[in-house]
Amino acid sequence: MSGRHNLELGIPGSNDVILHTEQKRKSNVLFGTVSHTFSYHCKDGEQITAVIARDMWTHDTGGDPELVNGGVGQRHVSIKVTSRWFRGFDFRFTVFGRRQSTSVQSSSGGIGSADNWQYTTLAKNSDKIIEALAANGLSERLASSLKAQGMIGEEVYAKATNYAPNVIEYSRVKCLITAIQTSTRATPQRYHDFIKVLKSHSIRADAEAALKLLPTRAY
């Protein structure tokens, strides 16, 4: 989508997992710019294969990310985001990589490397998924289903069902997807739960466009 200032280093592979993710938003200052440095140092057995700094604003006023240290193929990475003059920013930082010893998915549905691969598809396709869901006006039904599953709380639900004139459908859906990705409880299992919600009887017909963005292996 135009208007974003993303930085993408490398391409997440089918066996990669999310090593780290965080989101930072900073307000503007009266004079000058604001900045923040995202950093991640690998744990034992980890290696970085891809890094994505995603601009969460779409109106071409977000910050500018730059690699300042480490990167793909190394065990650490630092990316600095600097705002435009008089502006703030909102960025999500995601580090993909591989672990030498990854767990194997159990028959009971335990979280393994395959689950992590599936979960990364939500991070890689989130913009298109949001657009597909918003185009079908799914914010209210999606919010109700996610709340019923215990995947979002009252605060997120309230934002997703805010029908004030200045709040567009894209923003309502976006807050739901962001909540799933950035929650302290965000796990590959939540990805599976999200897919189940999209496939539910009350939503599936209108969510087909979003489901098609996900590889068959993911559901």
N, C-alpha and C positions, 0 to 999 in steps of 0.2 A: 504494500500500500504506500502511495506517495506521501511525502511529508514526514517520514520517519528517518531517524539518523541511527540506524543499526550498525553494529560491528559484528561480523561473523568470521570467525577464524576456524578453518577446518570444517569437516562435515561429519556429524554423528553417524557412526556405523550401526549395523544391525545388532552387534554384540556389546555396544556401549551402554553405559549406565549414567545417570545423573549423579555426579560426585558432589555437587553443591549448587544451590540456587538461593538468591536473595533479591529483594527489591528495595530501592531507595528513592524517596521523593524529597526534593528540597524546594522550598519556596524562594521567590525572587528577593533580591535586596534592592534598596533604593538606588545605590550606585555600585556598579561593578558586576561581578559574576560570582557564582557559587560552584563548588566542585565536590566530588567525592571519589575516592579510590576503592574499587572492589578488589579484594585479594583472596586468593585461595592457595593453600599449601597442601600438597597431596599427603595422604596417610600412607603407611607402609603398603607396598604392593600396588599402588595406584599410579596411573600415567594419564596425562591429559591428551585427548584426541580432538576436542573441539571446544570452542568458547563462543557464546553468543551474548552480546550486550544489546538488549532490545529496547528501543525507544517506545515507551507506552503512550506517548502523545503522537497524534497524527496530523497536526496542523503546522508542521515545519518550524516550530519554535522551541523544540527540545534541545538537549545538550549535545555535545559532540564527544564521542568516546574515542580513546586512543590507547593502544597497547603500550605500557611503560616498562613491563618486566615479564620475563618468562614467556609462556605460551604453549602452543601445540607441540607435543613430543617431550615436554619438560614436566617437572614436578611442582611447578608453581606458576601463577599468573597474576598479574596486576593490570587492571584497566582503569584509567582515570576518565571520568566524565566531567566536562566543564560546560556550564550553561552559556547561553547567549547573553549579551549585555542586557541587564535589567530583567532577565528571565530566570526561571527555575528549571527543573527537569524531573522526570519520573522514568527510571530505568530498571529493567530486570536483568540480572546477571546470572547466567547458567553455564556451568562447567560440565562437560561430558568427558568420559574417560573409560578406562578399563581397569579391572582389578585382577590380580593374578589368581586369587582364590575367590570365585564367586559361587554362591549357593545355587542349588538346582531346585527348580520348582517341584514341590511335592504333589502327590495326588490329591491332597486335601486343599490345595490352592495356596500353598505358601508362597512367599515373595522370593523369586529367584531372578536369574539374569534375564530370562525371557520376559518376565513381568516388567523389569526395568526398561527393556527395549520398547515394550508397548507403551509404557508411560512417557517415554521421550517423544512419541508421535504427537502427543497433546501439546508439548512445548514447541515442537517444530511447525505444527499446523494450526496453532491457536487462532491466529488472525483470520484465516479462511473459515475455520469452524465458527468463530463468532459471527462473521458475516453471513454464513449460511443459516445459522439459527435466528439471527436478527431479521433476516429477510422474510422469515416465516412467522415473525411475531411470537416467538416462543418464550420470552422472558418470564411471563407469569406462570405458565405451566411448568417450565423448567425449574423455576425457583421453588414452587410448591413441591415438586418431586424430590429435589435435592434436600429440602428441609425435612421432608418426611423420612428420608434416608439418613438423616443426621449428618449430612455432609456440609451444611452451612448453618449459621446461627441466625438469631433474630436481626442483628445489625445488617448483615449481608442481604437477608431476605427483604428488609425494608428498602434498601437501595435498589434492589432488583425489581421492586414493585412500585417504584416512585414514578408516578405518571404526571409529574409537573411539566408544564409546556416546554421548559428549557432542557429536559432530559430526553435524549433520543434512545430508541430501542437498542442500538449498538452498545451504548454505554451500560444499559441495564444487563445485557447478556455478558458484556465484558467483565463486569464486577463479579459475576458468578464463576466464570472460567478462571479469573485471577485468584479468586478465593480457593478454588480447588488446587491450583498450582502452588500457591504461596503459603497455604495453611501450615501451621506447625505439625499438623497431622498428615501432611501430604505424603503419600506413599504410592507405590505402584498399585496396591490394592484399591486405592481411591480411583485410579484410572479405570479399573474394571467396573467399579460401582457406577462411575459416570457413564460408561458404555451401556450398562444395564438400564440406566435411567433413559438414555436416548432410545433404547430399543423397547421401552415400555409401551403398552398398548395406547396410552393417551397421547404419546408424543411421536412415536416412531414414524408415522406417515409424513409428518412435517419435518422430521429430522433426517430424512433420507440423504439430503444434500451433504449434511455434515458427516454422516456415517460413511459416505463414499470417499471422503478425504482420508479415511483411516484404512490401513492395510487389512486385508481379510484376516491375517494372522492375529490382529489385535482384538477380534471379537468373533 
